[in-house]
Every structure is written in C-alpha cells, then in structure tokens.
Amino acid sequence: MTIEKHQVKITVLKKHFHKDFVDKYAADPDRWTECTHFELGQQFVTPIEAPWEIPDGFCGWAWADIQKLVYGMARGGQEKFVTSCTDGYRPVIFLLERLQDS
C-alpha cells in the first residue's frame, strides 16, 4: 500500500486580539498585545518527507494546535481547511491547503 505524500501550505488569514478578555481575565493585562509572531498573508510550506516537522519560522505553540490537521492533509486528507491556534486572548486563523503537485 502506497501512502499519499503532499506538502501543505499554511497561510495566515486573520489575527484577533480580545482586549476585553485580557482586561477582565489576564493576570498581567499590560503584557498582552496582538500576536507578533505572524503577519497577515504570511505563508509556510511543510516538507513533503516530514510533514510532522514544524516549518521554519512557525510558532511552536500554534504548531502544537494544528499539526495533526496538517499531517492528515499531507497524507491525503481534506484539500482545504480553516483552523486557528488556541490562544484565547490573541488567536491566529490559518488556511491549510494540500498541494497537489508535490
């Protein structure tokens, strides 16, 4: 049995900052700002032979949240999916796309 192998492109679609949550619930509200790790439109592509490995420059916390989706897509799962990191104060929304000609 041959396992499909595809690269997955990850695009930053949107960044949110819930200042109301920070002001109400954060222990140190002054330290919280919008996520500075990603820029809107920024793209990353997974390596075809090791889709479980974090792409260069990608946030480790966000990768922990989305890696199982990326791995499934790299092995022939859905073609497109929108997901996010689980930071409740400043979530980042990603578009995942399985690349066909890997």
N, CA, C and O atoms as a Tinker XYZ file with bonds, in Angstrom:
   408  protein
     1  N      0.834000   -1.176000    0.000000    73     2
     2  CA     0.000000    0.000000    0.000000    64     1     3
     3  C      0.885000    1.248000    0.000000    63     2     4     5
     4  O      1.801000    1.372000    0.813000    81     3
     5  N      0.602000    2.154000   -0.909000    73     3     6
     6  CA     1.356000    3.389000   -1.003000    64     5     7
     7  C      0.628000    4.499000   -0.262000    63     6     8     9
     8  O     -0.565000    4.719000   -0.471000    81     7
     9  N      1.341000    5.183000    0.591000    73     7    10
    10  CA     0.762000    6.301000    1.333000    64     9    11
    11  C      0.969000    7.564000    0.522000    63    10    12    13
    12  O      2.073000    7.849000    0.059000    81    11
    13  N     -0.123000    8.326000    0.354000    73    11    14
    14  CA    -0.006000    9.600000   -0.349000    64    13    15
    15  C      0.908000   10.536000    0.421000    63    14    16    17
    16  O      0.951000   10.512000    1.651000    81    15
    17  N      1.636000   11.357000   -0.314000    73    15    18
    18  CA     2.503000   12.353000    0.300000    64    17    19
    19  C      2.278000   13.685000   -0.396000    63    18    20    21
    20  O      2.423000   13.795000   -1.613000    81    19
    21  N      1.930000   14.674000    0.372000    73    19    22
    22  CA     1.688000   16.017000   -0.154000    64    21    23
    23  C      2.295000   17.049000    0.781000    63    22    24    25
    24  O      2.400000   16.838000    1.989000    81    23
    25  N      2.683000   18.150000    0.202000    73    23    26
    26  CA     3.043000   19.292000    1.024000    64    25    27
    27  C      1.749000   20.007000    1.406000    63    26    28    29
    28  O      0.737000   19.891000    0.715000    81    27
    29  N      1.793000   20.736000    2.501000    73    27    30
    30  CA     0.649000   21.524000    2.932000    64    29    31
    31  C      1.107000   22.971000    3.084000    63    30    32    33
    32  O      2.093000   23.263000    3.762000    81    31
    33  N      0.368000   23.865000    2.438000    73    31    34
    34  CA     0.655000   25.292000    2.558000    64    33    35
    35  C     -0.214000   25.857000    3.675000    63    34    36    37
    36  O     -1.411000   25.578000    3.746000    81    35
    37  N      0.393000   26.644000    4.536000    73    35    38
    38  CA    -0.293000   27.273000    5.665000    64    37    39
    39  C     -0.228000   28.784000    5.444000    63    38    40    41
    40  O      0.856000   29.355000    5.330000    81    39
    41  N     -1.392000   29.421000    5.385000    73    39    42
    42  CA    -1.463000   30.864000    5.155000    64    41    43
    43  C     -2.139000   31.527000    6.348000    63    42    44    45
    44  O     -3.172000   31.055000    6.820000    81    43
    45  N     -1.562000   32.614000    6.833000    73    43    46
    46  CA    -2.158000   33.387000    7.924000    64    45    47
    47  C     -3.281000   34.243000    7.337000    63    46    48    49
    48  O     -3.036000   35.149000    6.540000    81    47
    49  N     -4.525000   33.939000    7.746000    73    47    50
    50  CA    -5.686000   34.658000    7.230000    64    49    51
    51  C     -6.066000   35.868000    8.070000    63    50    52    53
    52  O     -6.413000   36.921000    7.534000    81    51
    53  N     -6.000000   35.716000    9.385000    73    51    54
    54  CA    -6.504000   36.765000   10.262000    64    53    55
    55  C     -5.871000   36.636000   11.637000    63    54    56    57
    56  O     -5.535000   35.539000   12.083000    81    55
    57  N     -5.713000   37.772000   12.298000    73    55    58
    58  CA    -5.240000   37.795000   13.674000    64    57    59
    59  C     -6.261000   38.573000   14.494000    63    58    60    61
    60  O     -6.724000   39.637000   14.083000    81    59
    61  N     -6.602000   38.035000   15.648000    73    59    62
    62  CA    -7.544000   38.700000   16.546000    64    61    63
    63  C     -6.823000   39.085000   17.831000    63    62    64    65
    64  O     -5.819000   38.480000   18.207000    81    63
    65  N     -7.354000   40.099000   18.491000    73    63    66
    66  CA    -6.882000   40.445000   19.827000    64    65    67
    67  C     -8.108000   40.796000   20.663000    63    66    68    69
    68  O     -8.795000   41.778000   20.382000    81    67
    69  N     -8.378000   39.999000   21.683000    73    67    70
    70  CA    -9.543000   40.176000   22.541000    64    69    71
    71  C     -9.153000   40.965000   23.793000    63    70    72    73
    72  O     -8.976000   40.403000   24.873000    81    71
    73  N     -9.026000   42.285000   23.616000    73    71    74
    74  CA    -8.630000   43.149000   24.727000    64    73    75
    75  C     -9.619000   43.060000   25.884000    63    74    76    77
    76  O     -9.222000   43.155000   27.045000    81    75
    77  N    -10.886000   42.880000   25.583000    73    75    78
    78  CA   -11.878000   42.767000   26.657000    64    77    79
    79  C    -11.602000   41.548000   27.536000    63    78    80    81
    80  O    -11.765000   41.617000   28.754000    81    79
    81  N    -11.191000   40.441000   26.937000    73    79    82
    82  CA   -10.843000   39.248000   27.718000    64    81    83
    83  C     -9.574000   39.487000   28.533000    63    82    84    85
    84  O     -9.491000   39.109000   29.702000    81    83
    85  N     -8.588000   40.119000   27.899000    73    83    86
    86  CA    -7.330000   40.412000   28.581000    64    85    87
    87  C     -7.591000   41.291000   29.800000    63    86    88    89
    88  O     -7.117000   41.007000   30.900000    81    87
    89  N     -8.349000   42.359000   29.587000    73    87    90
    90  CA    -8.625000   43.284000   30.691000    64    89    91
    91  C     -9.382000   42.614000   31.836000    63    90    92    93
    92  O     -9.175000   42.940000   33.005000    81    91
    93  N    -10.250000   41.684000   31.490000    73    91    94
    94  CA   -11.081000   41.046000   32.512000    64    93    95
    95  C    -10.402000   39.846000   33.180000    63    94    96    97
    96  O    -10.598000   39.620000   34.374000    81    95
    97  N     -9.610000   39.076000   32.433000    73    95    98
    98  CA    -9.144000   37.788000   32.953000    64    97    99
    99  C     -7.626000   37.626000   33.099000    63    98   100   101
   100  O     -7.179000   36.794000   33.888000    81    99
   101  N     -6.840000   38.385000   32.371000    73    99   102
   102  CA    -5.383000   38.179000   32.399000    64   101   103
   103  C     -4.785000   38.677000   33.714000    63   102   104   105
   104  O     -5.179000   39.717000   34.241000    81   103
   105  N     -3.829000   37.915000   34.226000    73   103   106
   106  CA    -3.163000   38.294000   35.473000    64   105   107
   107  C     -2.336000   39.566000   35.291000    63   106   108   109
   108  O     -2.225000   40.371000   36.216000    81   107
   109  N     -1.761000   39.751000   34.116000    73   107   110
   110  CA    -0.934000   40.923000   33.834000    64   109   111
   111  C     -1.371000   41.515000   32.496000    63   110   112   113
   112  O     -0.698000   41.304000   31.487000    81   111
   113  N     -2.485000   42.252000   32.464000    73   111   114
   114  CA    -3.049000   42.710000   31.199000    64   113   115
   115  C     -2.127000   43.593000   30.360000    63   114   116   117
   116  O     -2.276000   43.636000   29.139000    81   115
   117  N     -1.194000   44.285000   30.971000    73   115   118
   118  CA    -0.318000   45.180000   30.213000    64   117   119
   119  C      0.689000   44.434000   29.336000    63   118   120   121
   120  O      1.259000   45.025000   28.419000    81   119
   121  N      0.912000   43.167000   29.598000    73   119   122
   122  CA     1.889000   42.415000   28.812000    64   121   123
   123  C      1.304000   41.826000   27.535000    63   122   124   125
   124  O      2.052000   41.348000   26.682000    81   123
   125  N     -0.008000   41.850000   27.387000    73   123   126
   126  CA    -0.671000   41.220000   26.245000    64   125   127
   127  C     -0.874000   42.198000   25.096000    63   126   128   129
   128  O     -1.343000   43.318000   25.299000    81   127
   129  N     -0.520000   41.771000   23.890000    73   127   130
   130  CA    -0.757000   42.527000   22.658000    64   129   131
   131  C     -1.185000   41.535000   21.581000    63   130   132   133
   132  O     -1.194000   40.324000   21.803000    81   131
   133  N     -1.534000   42.057000   20.430000    73   131   134
   134  CA    -1.820000   41.188000   19.289000    64   133   135
   135  C     -0.596000   40.313000   19.019000    63   134   136   137
   136  O      0.533000   40.738000   19.264000    81   135
   137  N     -0.807000   39.104000   18.521000    73   135   138
   138  CA     0.305000   38.203000   18.196000    64   137   139
   139  C      1.280000   38.892000   17.241000    63   138   140   141
   140  O      0.885000   39.416000   16.199000    81   139
   141  N      2.539000   38.879000   17.610000    73   139   142
   142  CA     3.567000   39.493000   16.771000    64   141   143
   143  C      4.401000   38.453000   16.022000    63   142   144   145
   144  O      5.337000   38.796000   15.300000    81   143
   145  N      4.048000   37.181000   16.202000    73   143   146
   146  CA     4.827000   36.121000   15.546000    64   145   147
   147  C      4.500000   36.007000   14.058000    63   146   148   149
   148  O      5.363000   35.661000   13.250000    81   147
   149  N      3.253000   36.298000   13.706000    73   147   150
   150  CA     2.802000   36.128000   12.322000    64   149   151
   151  C      2.369000   37.451000   11.716000    63   150   152   153
   152  O      1.973000   38.376000   12.426000    81   151
   153  N      2.450000   37.528000   10.378000    73   151   154
   154  CA     1.936000   38.653000    9.614000    64   153   155
   155  C      0.811000   38.151000    8.714000    63   154   156   157
   156  O      0.850000   37.014000    8.245000    81   155
   157  N     -0.185000   38.992000    8.475000    73   155   158
   158  CA    -1.273000   38.613000    7.577000    64   157   159
   159  C     -0.708000   38.242000    6.211000    63   158   160   161
   160  O      0.161000   38.934000    5.680000    81   159
   161  N     -1.208000   37.142000    5.646000    73   159   162
   162  CA    -0.754000   36.683000    4.341000    64   161   163
   163  C      0.517000   35.860000    4.359000    63   162   164   165
   164  O      0.887000   35.273000    3.342000    81   163
   165  N      1.186000   35.807000    5.487000    73   163   166
   166  CA     2.420000   35.027000    5.596000    64   165   167
   167  C      2.129000   33.567000    5.270000    63   166   168   169
   168  O      1.082000   33.043000    5.650000    81   167
   169  N      3.054000   32.903000    4.566000    73   167   170
   170  CA     2.851000   31.514000    4.163000    64   169   171
   171  C      4.029000   30.638000    4.575000    63   170   172   173
   172  O      5.180000   31.069000    4.638000    81   171
   173  N      3.675000   29.384000    4.852000    73   171   174
   174  CA     4.651000   28.356000    5.212000    64   173   175
   175  C      4.272000   27.100000    4.440000    63   174   176   177
   176  O      3.093000   26.872000    4.167000    81   175
   177  N      5.264000   26.284000    4.085000    73   175   178
   178  CA     5.001000   25.012000    3.399000    64   177   179
   179  C      5.734000   23.909000    4.149000    63   178   180   181
   180  O      6.909000   24.047000    4.489000    81   179
   181  N      5.024000   22.812000    4.403000    73   179   182
   182  CA     5.625000   21.684000    5.118000    64   181   183
   183  C      6.528000   20.881000    4.188000    63   182   184   185
   184  O      6.290000   20.830000    2.982000    81   183
   185  N      7.554000   20.260000    4.740000    73   183   186
   186  CA     8.397000   19.383000    3.913000    64   185   187
   187  C      7.620000   18.114000    3.549000    63   186   188   189
   188  O      6.915000   17.555000    4.389000    81   187
   189  N      7.747000   17.669000    2.322000    73   187   190
   190  CA     6.961000   16.515000    1.853000    64   189   191
   191  C      7.333000   15.232000    2.589000    63   190   192   193
   192  O      6.454000   14.414000    2.859000    81   191
   193  N      8.588000   15.031000    2.917000    73   191   194
   194  CA     9.006000   13.789000    3.558000    64   193   195
   195  C      8.804000   13.781000    5.068000    63   194   196   197
   196  O      8.882000   12.726000    5.698000    81   195
   197  N      8.544000   14.943000    5.651000    73   195   198
   198  CA     8.380000   15.012000    7.107000    64   197   199
   199  C      7.330000   16.066000    7.473000    63   198   200   201
   200  O      7.661000   17.089000    8.074000    81   199
   201  N      6.050000   15.814000    7.106000    73   199   202
   202  CA     5.016000   16.818000    7.345000    64   201   203
   203  C      4.717000   17.049000    8.824000    63   202   204   205
   204  O      3.994000   17.985000    9.168000    81   203
   205  N      5.256000   16.219000    9.690000    73   203   206
   206  CA     5.049000   16.399000   11.129000    64   205   207
   207  C      6.045000   17.407000   11.713000    63   206   208   209
   208  O      5.910000   17.824000   12.863000    81   207
   209  N      7.042000   17.793000   10.918000    73   207   210
   210  CA     8.050000   18.745000   11.393000    64   209   211
   211  C      7.572000   20.175000   11.202000    63   210   212   213
   212  O      6.994000   20.518000   10.170000    81   211
   213  N      7.818000   20.995000   12.198000    73   211   214
   214  CA     7.406000   22.388000   12.168000    64   213   215
   215  C      8.139000   23.141000   11.055000    63   214   216   217
   216  O      9.362000   23.047000   10.955000    81   215
   217  N      7.415000   23.880000   10.222000    73   215   218
   218  CA     8.094000   24.678000    9.185000    64   217   219
   219  C      8.985000   25.756000    9.818000    63   218   220   221
   220  O      8.681000   26.258000   10.900000    81   219
   221  N     10.060000   26.102000    9.154000    73   219   222
   222  CA    10.976000   27.131000    9.649000    64   221   223
   223  C     10.216000   28.424000    9.926000    63   222   224   225
   224  O      9.450000   28.892000    9.084000    81   223
   225  N     10.430000   28.998000   11.104000    73   223   226
   226  CA     9.832000   30.268000   11.465000    64   225   227
   227  C      8.421000   30.205000   12.001000    63   226   228   229
   228  O      7.851000   31.238000   12.350000    81   227
   229  N      7.835000   29.009000   12.076000    73   227   230
   230  CA     6.460000   28.875000   12.553000    64   229   231
   231  C      6.443000   28.850000   14.084000    63   230   232   233
   232  O      7.364000   28.319000   14.703000    81   231
   233  N      5.420000   29.410000   14.684000    73   231   234
   234  CA     5.275000   29.436000   16.144000    64   233   235
   235  C      5.053000   28.023000   16.691000    63   234   236   237
   236  O      4.165000   27.310000   16.224000    81   235
   237  N      5.841000   27.625000   17.661000    73   235   238
   238  CA     5.730000   26.288000   18.241000    64   237   239
   239  C      4.391000   26.029000   18.908000    63   238   240   241
   240  O      3.858000   24.923000   18.822000    81   239
   241  N      3.841000   27.039000   19.573000    73   239   242
   242  CA     2.538000   26.876000   20.234000    64   241   243
   243  C      1.434000   26.675000   19.202000    63   242   244   245
   244  O      0.576000   25.808000   19.370000    81   243
   245  N      1.452000   27.470000   18.139000    73   243   246
   246  CA     0.439000   27.323000   17.085000    64   245   247
   247  C      0.604000   25.976000   16.369000    63   246   248   249
   248  O     -0.385000   25.335000   16.015000    81   247
   249  N      1.849000   25.552000   16.158000    73   247   250
   250  CA     2.094000   24.262000   15.507000    64   249   251
   251  C      1.512000   23.118000   16.326000    63   250   252   253
   252  O      0.928000   22.187000   15.772000    81   251
   253  N      1.669000   23.188000   17.635000    73   251   254
   254  CA     1.107000   22.145000   18.505000    64   253   255
   255  C     -0.410000   22.052000   18.325000    63   254   256   257
   256  O     -0.985000   20.972000   18.458000    81   255
   257  N     -1.051000   23.169000   18.027000    73   255   258
   258  CA    -2.500000   23.189000   17.844000    64   257   259
   259  C     -2.946000   22.638000   16.496000    63   258   260   261
   260  O     -4.021000   22.044000   16.413000    81   259
   261  N     -2.158000   22.814000   15.440000    73   259   262
   262  CA    -2.636000   22.462000   14.093000    64   261   263
   263  C     -1.923000   21.276000   13.456000    63   262   264   265
   264  O     -2.333000   20.831000   12.384000    81   263
   265  N     -0.874000   20.751000   14.077000    73   263   266
   266  CA    -0.044000   19.746000   13.400000    64   265   267
   267  C     -0.804000   18.475000   13.010000    63   266   268   269
   268  O     -0.516000   17.898000   11.962000    81   267
   269  N     -1.754000   18.028000   13.812000    73   267   270
   270  CA    -2.472000   16.800000   13.434000    64   269   271
   271  C     -3.324000   17.010000   12.186000    63   270   272   273
   272  O     -3.486000   16.090000   11.385000    81   271
   273  N     -3.868000   18.214000   12.014000    73   271   274
   274  CA    -4.636000   18.519000   10.800000    64   273   275
   275  C     -3.711000   18.552000    9.585000    63   274   276   277
   276  O     -4.039000   18.009000    8.530000    81   275
   277  N     -2.567000   19.184000    9.742000    73   275   278
   278  CA    -1.589000   19.273000    8.654000    64   277   279
   279  C     -1.129000   17.872000    8.252000    63   278   280   281
   280  O     -1.065000   17.557000    7.064000    81   279
   281  N     -0.814000   17.043000    9.222000    73   279   282
   282  CA    -0.339000   15.687000    8.929000    64   281   283
   283  C     -1.400000   14.880000    8.179000    63   282   284   285
   284  O     -1.079000   14.165000    7.230000    81   283
   285  N     -2.647000   14.990000    8.598000    73   283   286
   286  CA    -3.733000   14.288000    7.908000    64   285   287
   287  C     -3.885000   14.750000    6.470000    63   286   288   289
   288  O     -4.092000   13.934000    5.572000    81   287
   289  N     -3.785000   16.030000    6.250000    73   287   290
   290  CA    -3.885000   16.558000    4.887000    64   289   291
   291  C     -2.704000   16.110000    4.038000    63   290   292   293
   292  O     -2.867000   15.806000    2.857000    81   291
   293  N     -1.522000   16.067000    4.630000    73   291   294
   294  CA    -0.322000   15.647000    3.903000    64   293   295
   295  C     -0.415000   14.193000    3.454000    63   294   296   297
   296  O      0.247000   13.788000    2.499000    81   295
   297  N     -1.221000   13.430000    4.131000    73   295   298
   298  CA    -1.406000   12.014000    3.802000    64   297   299
   299  C     -2.698000   11.755000    3.041000    63   298   300   301
   300  O     -3.201000   10.631000    3.032000    81   299
   301  N     -3.245000   12.806000    2.394000    73   299   302
   302  CA    -4.387000   12.613000    1.500000    64   301   303
   303  C     -5.717000   13.052000    2.069000    63   302   304   305
   304  O     -6.755000   12.780000    1.465000    81   303
   305  N     -5.725000   13.713000    3.196000    73   303   306
   306  CA    -6.981000   14.183000    3.790000    64   305   307
   307  C     -7.577000   15.348000    3.016000    63   306   308   309
   308  O     -7.317000   15.514000    1.825000    81   307
   309  N     -8.371000   16.142000    3.697000    73   307   310
   310  CA    -9.060000   17.265000    3.069000    64   309   311
   311  C     -8.120000   18.123000    2.243000    63   310   312   313
   312  O     -6.923000   18.204000    2.518000    81   311
   313  N     -8.693000   18.775000    1.208000    73   311   314
   314  CA    -7.883000   19.647000    0.362000    64   313   315
   315  C     -7.682000   21.014000    0.984000    63   314   316   317
   316  O     -6.614000   21.607000    0.831000    81   315
   317  N     -8.693000   21.533000    1.689000    73   315   318
   318  CA    -8.609000   22.841000    2.337000    64   317   319
   319  C     -9.289000   22.784000    3.690000    63   318   320   321
   320  O    -10.249000   22.039000    3.887000    81   319
   321  N     -8.780000   23.580000    4.623000    73   319   322
   322  CA    -9.379000   23.635000    5.950000    64   321   323
   323  C     -8.958000   24.936000    6.619000    63   322   324   325
   324  O     -7.819000   25.376000    6.463000    81   323
   325  N     -9.862000   25.545000    7.353000    73   323   326
   326  CA    -9.545000   26.738000    8.125000    64   325   327
   327  C     -9.527000   26.352000    9.596000    63   326   328   329
   328  O    -10.451000   25.707000   10.092000    81   327
   329  N     -8.467000   26.752000   10.287000    73   327   330
   330  CA    -8.311000   26.424000   11.698000    64   329   331
   331  C     -7.599000   27.580000   12.399000    63   330   332   333
   332  O     -7.262000   28.582000   11.768000    81   331
   333  N     -7.372000   27.438000   13.695000    73   331   334
   334  CA    -6.705000   28.505000   14.434000    64   333   335
   335  C     -5.874000   27.927000   15.570000    63   334   336   337
   336  O     -6.011000   26.762000   15.943000    81   335
   337  N     -5.009000   28.781000   16.107000    73   335   338
   338  CA    -4.313000   28.397000   17.327000    64   337   339
   339  C     -5.298000   28.596000   18.483000    63   338   340   341
   340  O     -6.331000   29.244000   18.314000    81   339
   341  N     -4.989000   28.054000   19.623000    73   339   342
   342  CA    -5.941000   28.081000   20.737000    64   341   343
   343  C     -5.664000   29.183000   21.751000    63   342   344   345
   344  O     -6.129000   29.100000   22.888000    81   343
   345  N     -4.922000   30.203000   21.366000    73   343   346
   346  CA    -4.679000   31.331000   22.254000    64   345   347
   347  C     -5.970000   32.151000   22.348000    63   346   348   349
   348  O     -6.342000   32.836000   21.396000    81   347
   349  N     -6.634000   32.080000   23.469000    73   347   350
   350  CA    -7.922000   32.746000   23.627000    64   349   351
   351  C     -7.845000   34.260000   23.634000    63   350   352   353
   352  O     -8.832000   34.927000   23.324000    81   351
   353  N     -6.695000   34.817000   23.981000    73   351   354
   354  CA    -6.537000   36.268000   24.000000    64   353   355
   355  C     -6.188000   36.829000   22.622000    63   354   356   357
   356  O     -6.599000   37.933000   22.265000    81   355
   357  N     -5.420000   36.047000   21.849000    73   355   358
   358  CA    -4.948000   36.555000   20.555000    64   357   359
   359  C     -4.815000   35.425000   19.530000    63   358   360   361
   360  O     -3.711000   35.112000   19.084000    81   359
   361  N     -5.938000   34.820000   19.162000    73   359   362
   362  CA    -5.883000   33.707000   18.211000    64   361   363
   363  C     -5.514000   34.153000   16.797000    63   362   364   365
   364  O     -5.831000   35.261000   16.364000    81   363
   365  N     -4.839000   33.257000   16.103000    73   363   366
   366  CA    -4.474000   33.469000   14.703000    64   365   367
   367  C     -5.214000   32.417000   13.883000    63   366   368   369
   368  O     -5.237000   31.239000   14.241000    81   367
   369  N     -5.820000   32.855000   12.775000    73   367   370
   370  CA    -6.603000   31.976000   11.902000    64   369   371
   371  C     -5.735000   31.600000   10.695000    63   370   372   373
   372  O     -5.110000   32.459000   10.073000    81   371
   373  N     -5.710000   30.304000   10.379000    73   371   374
   374  CA    -4.891000   29.784000    9.280000    64   373   375
   375  C     -5.745000   29.083000    8.236000    63   374   376   377
   376  O     -6.741000   28.436000    8.563000    81   375
   377  N     -5.346000   29.217000    6.975000    73   375   378
   378  CA    -5.886000   28.410000    5.888000    64   377   379
   379  C     -4.854000   27.332000    5.598000    63   378   380   381
   380  O     -3.688000   27.635000    5.347000    81   379
   381  N     -5.279000   26.076000    5.633000    73   379   382
   382  CA    -4.420000   24.945000    5.277000    64   381   383
   383  C     -4.846000   24.455000    3.903000    63   382   384   385
   384  O     -6.036000   24.250000    3.660000    81   383
   385  N     -3.887000   24.265000    2.999000    73   383   386
   386  CA    -4.194000   23.774000    1.653000    64   385   387
   387  C     -3.239000   22.650000    1.282000    63   386   388   389
   388  O     -2.019000   22.815000    1.321000    81   387
   389  N     -3.807000   21.509000    0.922000    73   387   390
   390  CA    -2.985000   20.390000    0.448000    64   389   391
   391  C     -2.540000   20.706000   -0.971000    63   390   392   393
   392  O     -3.368000   20.995000   -1.834000    81   391
   393  N     -1.242000   20.652000   -1.213000    73   391   394
   394  CA    -0.710000   20.926000   -2.537000    64   393   395
   395  C     -0.723000   19.640000   -3.349000    63   394   396   397
   396  O     -0.335000   18.583000   -2.852000    81   395
   397  N     -1.163000   19.728000   -4.585000    73   395   398
   398  CA    -1.370000   18.549000   -5.420000    64   397   399
   399  C     -0.101000   18.058000   -6.104000    63   398   400   401
   400  O      0.104000   16.849000   -6.213000    81   399
   401  N      0.742000   18.949000   -6.560000    73   399   402
   402  CA     1.896000   18.557000   -7.334000    64   401   403
   403  C      3.171000   18.538000   -6.501000    63   402   404   405
   404  O      4.165000   19.181000   -6.839000    81   403
   405  N      3.120000   17.790000   -5.410000    73   403   406
   406  CA     4.284000   17.716000   -4.526000    64   405   407
   407  C      5.230000   16.643000   -4.981000    63   406   408
   408  O      6.270000   16.432000   -4.358000    81   407
